[in-house]
Amino acid sequence: MPGLLADHPPLEALRHWTTDLVEAMRRKHGLGDALSPGAHQSIAEQTYGPVVAAITRVLDAGKESGSIRQDPDPGDFLQLTGALWRAASGPEDRSPRMLALILDGLRAQERP
């Protein structure tokens, strides 16, 4: 995440990172289940914690820059993105459009 944040604005860094995570989850069938909050403790410490820490880092950077709204929770973001790696891949892959919707929901709203 640090390299992505150095090269991209927070929402774009999050898009790249999440796309890579989705690809990894699809390759390693079953690993996605280990990222659920209810996973076994030792698995959660090895997978859930570091992933949520990375999400927290980019959300905090976006909150600080004003590009991401102030209320998103890293665990909520991870749970939402769980649908992305479960979506069918291939020519009908809906995950990029779904991720765009999620990221649009994170954008800070301009005040009138």
Rosetta silent file (secondary structure, phi, psi, omega in degrees, C-alpha in Angstrom):
SEQUENCE: MPGLLADHPPLEALRHWTTDLVEAMRRKHGLGDALSPGAHQSIAEQTYGPVVAAITRVLDAGKESGSIRQDPDPGDFLQLTGALWRAASGPEDRSPRMLALILDGLRAQERP
SCORE:     score description
SCORE:     0.000 S_00000001
   1 L     0.000  -38.194 -179.884    0.000    0.000    0.000 S_00000001
   2 H   -57.960  -41.447  179.206    2.764    2.546    0.694 S_00000001
   3 H   -64.582  -40.964  178.554    4.032    2.305   -2.894 S_00000001
   4 H   -64.833  -41.688  179.043    0.561    2.704   -4.322 S_00000001
   5 H   -67.625  -28.555  177.479   -0.121    5.719   -2.112 S_00000001
   6 H   -71.759  -29.953 -174.970    3.168    7.256   -3.211 S_00000001
   7 H  -100.044  -16.783 -173.261    2.207    6.889   -6.881 S_00000001
   8 L  -139.619  155.535  169.488   -1.578    7.455   -6.839 S_00000001
   9 L   -62.618  157.634 -173.929   -4.297    9.442   -5.067 S_00000001
  10 H   -52.479  -46.207 -178.502   -5.970    7.382   -2.297 S_00000001
  11 H   -66.408  -36.604  177.901   -9.040    6.237   -4.242 S_00000001
  12 H   -70.195  -39.415  175.770   -6.943    5.194   -7.231 S_00000001
  13 H   -60.474  -42.760  179.542   -4.485    3.393   -4.921 S_00000001
  14 H   -65.191  -37.950  177.570   -7.424    1.596   -3.314 S_00000001
  15 H   -62.209  -48.061  179.181   -8.769    0.606   -6.753 S_00000001
  16 H   -60.655  -47.936 -177.112   -5.414   -0.892   -7.782 S_00000001
  17 H   -62.149  -44.324 -178.402   -4.941   -2.668   -4.445 S_00000001
  18 H   -66.863  -39.353  177.234   -8.478   -4.068   -4.410 S_00000001
  19 H   -60.407  -43.067  177.274   -8.187   -5.287   -8.008 S_00000001
  20 H   -64.519  -40.215  178.721   -4.995   -7.148   -7.064 S_00000001
  21 H   -63.050  -43.395  179.434   -6.695   -8.593   -3.969 S_00000001
  22 H   -60.365  -45.157  178.900   -9.644   -9.797   -6.054 S_00000001
  23 H   -61.541  -41.530  179.046   -7.297  -11.529   -8.498 S_00000001
  24 H   -65.107  -41.757  179.941   -5.420  -13.185   -5.631 S_00000001
  25 H   -64.985  -36.341  178.792   -8.641  -14.391   -3.995 S_00000001
  26 H   -68.955  -36.418  178.934   -9.809  -15.874   -7.265 S_00000001
  27 H   -71.809  -36.528 -175.887   -6.504  -17.726   -7.719 S_00000001
  28 L  -107.266   72.460 -178.289   -6.411  -19.034   -4.173 S_00000001
  29 L   -48.064  129.990  178.613   -9.901  -20.472   -3.841 S_00000001
  30 L    98.199  -24.335  179.398  -10.967  -20.483   -0.225 S_00000001
  31 H   -65.602  -31.664  177.765   -8.567  -17.782    0.942 S_00000001
  32 H   -57.810  -37.232  178.514  -11.392  -15.295    0.606 S_00000001
  33 H   -64.772  -29.538  179.628  -13.283  -17.128    3.337 S_00000001
  34 H   -70.363  -17.169  179.496  -10.293  -16.640    5.647 S_00000001
  35 L   -89.038    0.540  177.151  -10.754  -12.886    5.313 S_00000001
  36 L   -75.415  145.761 -177.500  -14.223  -12.969    6.820 S_00000001
  37 L   -58.911  -24.737 -177.650  -14.458  -11.477   10.301 S_00000001
  38 L   -88.760    7.810 -177.585  -15.767  -14.780   11.695 S_00000001
  39 L   -66.076  160.769  178.010  -12.751  -16.804   10.544 S_00000001
  40 L   -53.176  144.348 -172.738  -10.679  -18.895   12.958 S_00000001
  41 H   -55.174  -47.437 -176.437   -8.450  -16.707   15.184 S_00000001
  42 H   -67.726  -36.434  176.250   -5.054  -17.819   13.863 S_00000001
  43 H   -67.295  -41.626 -179.867   -6.180  -17.433   10.259 S_00000001
  44 H   -60.932  -40.544  179.307   -7.672  -14.063   11.073 S_00000001
  45 H   -65.198  -33.082 -177.556   -4.401  -12.874   12.580 S_00000001
  46 H   -82.962  -27.991 -174.176   -2.499  -13.965    9.466 S_00000001
  47 H  -120.250  -55.038 -173.933   -4.906  -12.615    6.844 S_00000001
  48 H   -61.966  -48.814 -176.774   -7.733  -10.432    8.126 S_00000001
  49 H   -58.344  -52.494  179.549   -5.614   -8.155   10.310 S_00000001
  50 H   -63.353  -35.900  179.032   -2.993   -7.199    7.695 S_00000001
  51 H   -67.458  -45.473  178.540   -5.625   -6.692    5.007 S_00000001
  52 H   -64.297  -35.492  177.018   -7.729   -4.458    7.256 S_00000001
  53 H   -62.944  -41.159  178.224   -4.564   -2.555    8.237 S_00000001
  54 H   -64.895  -43.273  178.259   -3.817   -1.860    4.564 S_00000001
  55 H   -62.848  -43.002  178.751   -7.383   -0.706    3.959 S_00000001
  56 H   -58.106  -43.281 -178.242   -7.217    1.492    7.054 S_00000001
  57 H   -60.071  -46.273 -178.050   -4.039    3.105    5.796 S_00000001
  58 H   -73.809  -36.196  176.028   -5.504    4.099    2.444 S_00000001
  59 H   -63.347  -42.956  178.603   -8.842    5.197    3.925 S_00000001
  60 H   -62.604  -39.302  177.969   -7.006    7.370    6.450 S_00000001
  61 H   -63.573  -41.121  178.553   -4.908    8.914    3.658 S_00000001
  62 H   -69.134  -36.867  176.367   -8.065    9.709    1.722 S_00000001
  63 H   -64.046  -42.545 -179.590   -9.799   11.162    4.770 S_00000001
  64 H   -64.947  -38.191 -179.455   -6.765   13.328    5.433 S_00000001
  65 H   -79.761  -14.280 -178.149   -6.641   14.554    1.833 S_00000001
  66 L    86.721    5.724 -178.975  -10.399   15.176    1.783 S_00000001
  67 L   -89.112  -18.719  179.767  -10.982   12.773   -1.123 S_00000001
  68 E  -118.615  136.673  179.561  -12.655   10.065    0.993 S_00000001
  69 L   -58.266  163.770 -171.428  -15.601   10.659    3.275 S_00000001
  70 L   -84.165  -12.566 -170.254  -14.963   10.500    7.020 S_00000001
  71 L  -104.672   -0.276 -177.860  -17.189    7.550    7.983 S_00000001
  72 L   -69.828  144.699  179.063  -16.074    4.413    6.085 S_00000001
  73 L  -106.281  132.687 -179.406  -15.026    1.436    8.153 S_00000001
  74 H   -58.113  -39.387  178.731  -12.211   -0.823    6.824 S_00000001
  75 H   -65.104  -37.219  176.662  -14.066   -3.991    7.831 S_00000001
  76 H   -65.015  -43.189  178.605  -17.184   -2.816    5.985 S_00000001
  77 H   -59.856  -45.405 -179.887  -15.108   -2.119    2.871 S_00000001
  78 H   -61.823  -42.319 -179.924  -13.571   -5.599    3.040 S_00000001
  79 H   -64.929  -40.755  176.654  -16.960   -7.235    3.461 S_00000001
  80 H   -61.780  -41.801 -177.305  -18.358   -5.326    0.473 S_00000001
  81 H   -72.708  -13.948  174.997  -15.414   -6.305   -1.687 S_00000001
  82 H   -57.103  -31.164  177.077  -15.989   -9.963   -0.826 S_00000001
  83 H   -66.804  -25.888 -177.201  -18.677   -9.884   -3.510 S_00000001
  84 H   -68.140  -44.930 -177.833  -16.025   -8.905   -6.064 S_00000001
  85 H   -79.877  -11.049  175.058  -13.950  -12.071   -5.834 S_00000001
  86 H   -90.872  -13.637  177.339  -17.091  -14.187   -5.787 S_00000001
  87 L   -69.398  147.230 -179.961  -18.372  -12.585   -9.017 S_00000001
  88 L   -61.372  134.994  175.929  -17.797  -14.644  -12.150 S_00000001
  89 L   -91.463  176.960 -179.703  -14.546  -13.784  -13.900 S_00000001
  90 L   103.917 -158.916 -174.883  -14.021  -13.808  -17.652 S_00000001
  91 L   -61.597  -27.263 -179.584  -15.744  -11.788  -20.371 S_00000001
  92 L   -98.830   22.257 -177.762  -18.760  -11.092  -18.152 S_00000001
  93 L   -60.745  115.231 -179.468  -16.655  -10.011  -15.143 S_00000001
  94 L   -91.704   -7.932 -173.092  -18.783   -7.530  -13.240 S_00000001
  95 H   -60.849  -37.877  178.094  -16.197   -6.842  -10.547 S_00000001
  96 H   -61.838  -40.613  178.650  -14.674   -3.689  -12.157 S_00000001
  97 H   -68.691  -39.738  179.237  -18.115   -2.055  -12.382 S_00000001
  98 H   -64.304  -41.724  178.495  -19.006   -3.206   -8.884 S_00000001
  99 H   -64.016  -39.149  177.793  -15.728   -1.814   -7.523 S_00000001
 100 H   -59.191  -40.042  177.545  -16.397    1.514   -9.258 S_00000001
 101 H   -64.093  -43.431  179.549  -19.735    1.721   -7.418 S_00000001
 102 H   -62.125  -47.316 -178.534  -18.076    0.971   -4.081 S_00000001
 103 H   -65.691  -37.095  175.976  -15.354    3.558   -4.665 S_00000001
 104 H   -60.342  -36.000  178.418  -17.891    6.176   -5.778 S_00000001
 105 H   -69.203  -19.081  178.826  -19.646    5.642   -2.448 S_00000001
 106 H   -86.385  -18.123 -175.699  -16.404    6.431   -0.621 S_00000001
 107 E   -61.142  138.001  174.067  -15.853    9.786   -2.332 S_00000001
 108 L   -66.674  138.727  179.315  -16.144   12.839   -0.146 S_00000001
 109 L   -85.740  136.786  176.571  -19.128   14.921   -1.163 S_00000001
 110 L   -72.716  139.599  179.147  -18.523   18.482   -2.211 S_00000001
 111 L   -87.274  139.278 -179.008  -20.295   20.950   -0.007 S_00000001
 112 L   -67.640    0.000    0.000  -22.615   23.423   -1.732 S_00000001
